[in-house]
Amino acid sequence: MSGVWRIPTALALLSLVGLAAAILGDGVWHWICWAGLFIPLAVCAAKLWRQWPRAGA
């Protein structure tokens, strides 16, 4: 697997784990779900924030 696909694959697997945790149970599973779904969202938001054109630039 090339280096280009490592991060998207990791984010996809993390999302899959988060979705599966939401289905599997309560308690600690909900924390795993939140983490598994929040981390990919935060990574994508940070990447978009860095690429967003600045008003003064």
N, C-alpha and C positions, 0 to 999 in steps of 0.2 A: 504494500500500500504506500502510495506516495505521501509526502508531507502535506500536500494540499488538502487531503481528505481526512487527516487525523482530527482536527478540531471540530469540523462539522459532524463527523461520525461520533465523537465523544459527546457532543451536545445532543445529538439524536438519541444516543443510548441513555443519557441522563434524563431526557424527557420521557423516554419509554419506561424507565424505572420509576419516575415520578407518577406517571399515569397508572402503572401497575400497582404501585403502593396505594393509590387512591381507591382502587378496587378491592384490595386485599383485606383491609381492616381498619381498626380505629387506634387511637392512642399514638404510639410512636410511628405508625404507618402514615398518619397525617403529616407529621413533621418531615418524614422522608419525601412525601408527596410535595409539600411546599418547597423543600430544598431542590428537589429534582425538577420542578417546573420553574422556580424562580431563577436559578443560576443561568440556564440558557437565555432566559429573557434579559437578565442583567448584562450578560456578555454581549448580546446583540445590541442592546441599548447603548452600551459603552462604545461599541464599534461605530454605530451610527452617529453618536455624539461627536466623536473625533473626526469623522468625515464631513460633518455638516459645515457648509461654507459660512464663514464669519461675515458679519455685516460690514466691518471696516476693511476687510481684506480685498 
